[in-house]
Amino acid sequence: MKKNMGSTDKIIRILLAIVFAALYFTGTVTGTWGIVLLVVAAIFLLTSLVSFCPIYPLLGINTLCKKKSEA
């Protein structure tokens, strides 16, 4: 697995995961939609921790900023 997520992408995903989990655990979103939000929150958190999104290579996306190497 080659990293393909930049820090901004990871921060946004972590914040969304926190919001989704809060919506579920406060009872704002319940039932099937609550479970879906909780699963999406877990996926966002996991992909942020490993810095890899499996959908990005399929779409040709890479948000990881590459440092310029000195030549």
C-alpha positions in Angstrom: 0.0 0.0 0.0 1.5 3.3 -1.1 0.3 6.3 0.8 -2.0 8.5 -1.2 -3.5 10.9 1.4 -2.2 14.3 2.4 -2.5 15.9 5.8 -5.5 18.1 4.9 -7.4 15.1 3.6 -6.7 13.2 6.8 -7.7 16.1 9.0 -11.0 16.5 7.2 -11.7 12.8 7.4 -11.0 12.7 11.1 -13.2 15.7 11.8 -16.0 14.1 9.8 -15.6 10.8 11.7 -15.9 12.7 15.0 -19.0 14.5 13.8 -20.6 11.3 12.5 -19.9 9.5 15.7 -21.3 12.3 17.8 -24.5 12.4 15.7 -24.9 8.7 16.3 -24.0 8.6 20.0 -26.1 11.6 20.9 -29.1 10.0 19.3 -29.5 12.7 16.6 -29.3 10.1 13.9 -30.7 6.6 14.7 -31.7 3.4 13.0 -30.2 2.4 9.7 -28.9 5.8 8.9 -27.1 5.9 12.3 -25.4 2.6 11.6 -24.4 3.8 8.1 -22.9 7.0 9.6 -21.0 5.0 12.2 -19.6 2.6 9.6 -18.5 5.6 7.4 -16.9 7.2 10.4 -14.9 4.1 11.1 -13.8 3.8 7.5 -12.8 7.5 7.5 -10.8 7.0 10.7 -9.1 3.9 9.5 -8.1 5.3 6.1 -6.8 8.4 7.9 -4.6 6.4 10.2 -3.0 4.4 7.4 -2.9 7.3 5.0 -4.4 5.2 2.2 -7.7 5.4 0.5 -8.4 2.3 -1.6 -10.8 4.3 -3.9 -8.2 6.9 -4.8 -6.1 4.7 -7.1 -9.2 3.6 -9.0 -10.1 7.2 -9.6 -6.5 8.4 -10.2 -6.5 10.7 -7.2 -3.5 11.4 -4.9 -3.7 14.1 -2.3 -0.3 13.5 -0.9 2.1 16.4 -1.5 5.4 15.2 -2.7 8.5 17.0 -1.6 10.7 18.3 -4.4 14.0 16.4 -4.4 17.2 18.3 -4.8 18.9 17.4 -8.0 
